[in-house]
Amino acid sequence: MSQPFSTSIRIGVMPPLSGLGGLYGPEMSLATQIACDELNAAGGILGKPVELIIADDGGLPETAIQTARRLLDLGCVALVANLPANTRSAVATQVAEPRESPYLNCSFYEGSLYGRYFFSFGALPNQQTERMIGHLAKVVGAKMFFVGSGQEWERTTMETAAGLLREQGGDVLGMELVGTEIERTDPILERVKCSGADIVMPFFEGETQIRFLKRLCQLGLKQHFAVVMCNFDEAIAAMLPPEVREGLYASGAYFMSVETAANARFLRAIAALNEAQAAPGAGKTVVTSHGEAAYLAIHALAQAAGTAESLDPAALVRCLEQVQVEGPQGKVRMDALTHHAQVNDYLARCSFDGSFETLKHFGARQPVIPERYRYCLPPLERAEIGPSGGEPTTEPGLSVAIAGVDSEGKIALFNPTLRTLWGLPEDEELIGLPVTALWDDEARLAEISPTLTRAPEWRGTLTARRADGTLKRLAVVAEPLRHRDREIAGYTLACMDTRARLVPQGEACGHVLDMADVAILAADAEGIVIKANRRVGELFGYGGEELIGLSVHVLVPPQYREQHAHQVAGFVRGAMTERPMGLRSEVTGLRKDGSVFPAEVSISKIRVDGRWLLVATLNDITDRKLAEHELVWHASHDSLTGLPNRTLIHDQLTRALLRSKRQSHGVALLFIDLDGFKLVNDAHGHATGDDLLKMIAWKLLDQVRPGDTVGRLGGDELVILCDRVESPNALTALAERINEMLRTPLEVQGHQLFATASIGLAMGHGTTHSADDLLRNADAAMYKAKEHGRDGWRFFSEEIHQQVRERLDITNGLRQAIERGELQVRFQPILGTESEIVRGAELLLRWLPAEGEIPPARFIPIAEMTGSIVPIGKWVFAQACAAEAAWRARFAERAPYVSVNLSARQLNDDTLVQSVAAILEETGADPSRVLLELTETSLMTDVSRNLDILKQLADLGMHVAVDDFGTGYSSLSQLLRMPVSTLKIDREFVDGIEREQDSKAIVSAVTSMARAMQLKVVAEGVETEGQLRYLRDLGCNYVQGYHFYRPMPPAELEQLLATQSASQAAEPADALYTLLYVSVASEPMSDRALSDLLQGSRAKNRSQGITGFLLYLNGSFLQVLEGSRQQVQTLVETIAKDPRHHSIRTLYEGPIARRAFADWSMGFRNMSHMDQGFDFKAWQVRTLSFVEMSEDPEVCYNLITALAR
């Protein structure tokens, strides 16, 4: 603790150094000391040093209240505490609020408190679970089992987490409240194991949590599911063996592994204090979210005081509502409405050594008060006692004795009730008498004056000394009396005997209550307890006469008290005199230790001495609720094995299929029927058969994956529900493991028994299958397994079974397809986008066995998988080369190039390059006119090796196209290394051009990128005129698709090429004419202006048979036109009149043998934007435009026609 300063600012710190929370006391002391040292090093608070007064809270409400009062009496300006639930509430309501002292909570809790002076820096249930639940549901699985002790925080957080899981479509497989009885742990853990949960979330505290985790590990359950907790930290981990804590997950506001600059400083300070304070050989103190919150609280208080420039409580409260501090966990901001901080949330995993690895930071979360506690928002400002100077308000019907006491402690005034209550004669003079004469508690009485200098009132009980010498306990409220200058001139005492009017009523029913063996209490019309029998004390945990004088409303949790008070008041005012248990819904009782229990209550009212007397009979229905819970559980579980029964399996299967609709994975079912089980029953009896079945059921649980559910449908029929199935291989492996496991004999009641199994497998998806479909298919597949000799497995699902059978048939058929002449080729024409002339053709493979054509989508993947694609690929390449040679021989320069696919498996063939070279030589094909198409994925599988192969192919003169570009995950930097000449845009993006903005953006980006990289672009799957127009406007080079031609046999393609060639030949060579001119732009042309110019000219050129190309550079144009002489000259006359340019000069014109730009109605290149990243300034003598370059027309013509190649 800091050295005391006479002028220091004191802060009261209440760490739990003993009792329930003693585990976190040392770290809280350490963390607050670090914060205090930092503040003092920076100049303290308001220029004064900070002094911590650290005192143990004692772990109980009564000790914590005493500690809190003592700290405030010592001049502490605020309290910083980490208290358990009922103690936290007691300090907040009985100390902080009446004494007007800020109380800063450092513990995560359920969110049941609100007060003007209460501020929490601990996490609320939503802050610990909101993002974590959704994240784990996606990453681990959406089936969760919740188990806890039933305390307020555990119950509230469990309900919050379960609600969030349901909102996200997950499954709550169980919510078990087991209390703190360790003997109930094993049965619950058996249920958890049988549930098929992906995640188990235990909600326990202290020793109960530690025992639960140890037992879970002892039973070998960590391998079955992930264990996630909201109150697991370094302190708890240190109390667990390494094998228990390793791999456990935790969600919280802070872990020591958090990577922030503030945490790095915090950890250095912890290490320094540890080293300075620890005894030799002592372990190092860890700091959890509790200590970190205490550190934040100290800094927040200092910041608030600095902002307020005052320690006035009201000013501190206003500034605390706006406080924002940067702490080890990150930025933390107070929420002004709820007085709960926006704390961070981290997901972490515990390591073998007890440290935590932070896996995910979800950021700062807004505090959300659970629905059950929102009755207290917005802030309450209800005063039970009126303002100073007026007469205190009291409970209706109570006689209040009033005494005014001056500054010297003498009676200055009193009312007649005081004489009656003390039994004083009328003639006895009281004015001027020391007030101590009325009381037997001089020490307690002496507390009043000092307290009233800091607080608006003092409340408590004092023992009065009556005139006849008897003693009486009175409830007392003291309030200050002030002069007009607000100086305290004394105080008033309001003294009440809460039992006085209850005695006659209590005597009227006391004997009856004492004899009853059920819990019965009596209360007055205001709900003050008059009498309670022994059973009530046992039920609520109160001893002796503790309940007498209390309000009945304190016997229900805080969130229900307001509603409870309304109900009681309504009953008192109403006409009914009795409300039996059957007419009332169950209520929740609150024990003195903070635990809750379900209860039934009957209530009646009777008149005694003209006043209503309420009599309530209470029945703890915990056992009945447990029995009801057990009935529900047994209705959905098999009584012999404890596994989910047919009803629950059907329900879980339905929900799993629903989840699969939102995700890409499948759902599978294994139907297991034990072979020869009836013989076991007949030979050894049903008891032995039952034991064997139970043993097999539990062995199956050890074979399945985490998250799989084992169930029993009845008899010897078991099932395994597999959620999140990515591949059927996982199912077959599981089936094999089960068959192998059951082939080992099992010893049951002294007998060596064999129990093999026939297993049927079915796999489906929520979009195609129902739960009944999968159950039926798996059942039928199981019977197929029995027909094939038992002790094995079979697929039945339509998809998987068909795939397995087809794979075998196709694999066998492909081996002989070439020899049988079953393979054929088709060609789909590839056209110039502008001219719509066939410039290429893609070779497509077809397989036509005797049974009928098999689509490529079915046999190509199998050929890839089995390796038969290698010989087939060589055959296909030979067909492509032969076609290219034939076309070129017949159509010369008008012959199209041929495009052929090369698979990833072919790239892995060591003889690929040699085979390609041999086929090229054999067929006489021109390698520059054979385009090899490879997918992005195949190119990126082994970049280094593939690059080497492609370079060898390029050395042969071949070109490479990236097929289905945009669908893979290729790296552009890697792609640029490849000798690629063409990009093919996948049909998926082309199809979306007219509907989806994303597709348009992708196609535009690919085209722009290809232009920048000087690559050709081919768009696949063009089916509409709209798609063609968009691609043409983008400058896409080539297109193919059903809008033009379907794949066709070789002969049909040759006929098409012949017709096209004849059409082109019909244009006489001497009729072709070209003109090259240069001009100057009237003003600099923007990209938009150039685009408008091109759009108009292209449409007109197409209609007139004009082709050509336009270049723009530094405000000058260079354009070449091709067509008939008349059309070209007419167009030039029109161009000369265009005001957008001037100084038009023809560089060359004359006849040409063939068009250089046959595929372009008007190509375009803006050479001003061709920045290749080079710096030419050091080399550049002057900047040229096309006007200067036009001095050499030949150079200009060669330049522009080079772009046609």
Secondary structure, DSSP 4 states (H G I P E B T S, - for coil): -PPP-TTPEEEEEE---SSTTGGGHHHHHHHHHHHHHHHHHTT-BTTB-EEEEE---TTSHHHHHHHHHHHHHTT-S-EEE---HHHHHHHIIIIIHHHT--EEE-S---S----TTEEE-SPPHHHHHHHHHHHHHHHT-SEEEEEE---HHHHHHHHHHHHHHHHTT-EEEEEEE-TT-GGGHHHHHHHHHHHT-SEEEEE--HHHHHHHHHHHHHTT-TTTSEEEESS--HHHHTTS-HHHHTT-EEEES--TT---HHHHHHHHHHHHHHHHHPPTTPPPPP--HHHHHHHHHHHHHHHHHHHHTS--HHHHHHHHTT-EEEETTEEEEEETTTTEEE-EEEEEEE-TTS-EEEEEEEEE------GGGGGG-S-----SS--TTSPPP--TT--EEEEEEETTSBEEEE-HHHHHHHT--TT---TTSBGGGGBS-HHHHTTHHHHHTTSS-EEEEEEEE-TTS-EEEEEEEEEEEE-TTS-EEEEEEEEE-TTGGGHHHHHHHHHHHHH-SSEEEEEETT-BEEEE-HHHHHHHT--TTTTTTSBGGGGS-HHHHHHHHHHHHHHHHSS-SEE-GGGS--EEEE-TTS-EEEEEEEEEEEEETTEEEEEEEEEE-HHHHHHHHHHHHHHTB-TTT--B-HHHHHHHHHHHHHHHHHSS-EEEEEEEEETTHHHHHHHH-HHHHHHHHHHHHHHHHHHSPTT-EEEEEETTEEEEEEEEE--HHHHHHHHHHHHHHHTS-EEETTEEE---EEEEEEEE-TTT--HHHHHHHHHHHHHHHHHTTSSEEEE-SHHHHHHHHHHHHHHHHHHHHTTTT-EEEEEEEEEETTT--EEEEEEEEEE--TT--B-HHHHHHHHHHHSTHHHHHHHHHHHHHHHHHHHHHHHGGGPPEEEEE--HHHHT-TTHHHHHHHHHHHHT--GGGEEEEEEHHHHHTTHHHHHHHHHHHHHTT-EEEEEEETSS---HHHHHHS---EEEE-HHHHHTTTT-HHHHHHHHHHHHHHHHTT-EEEE----SHHHHHHHHHHT--EE-STTT---B-HHHHHHHHHHHHHHHHTS-GGGEEEEEEEEEESSPPPHHHHHHHHHHHHHHHHHHT-EEEEEEETTEEEEEEEEEHHHHHHHHHHHHT-TTEEEEEEEEEEE-SS-S-TT-SSEEEEGGG---S---TTT-S----HHHHTTSHHHHHHHHHHTT-
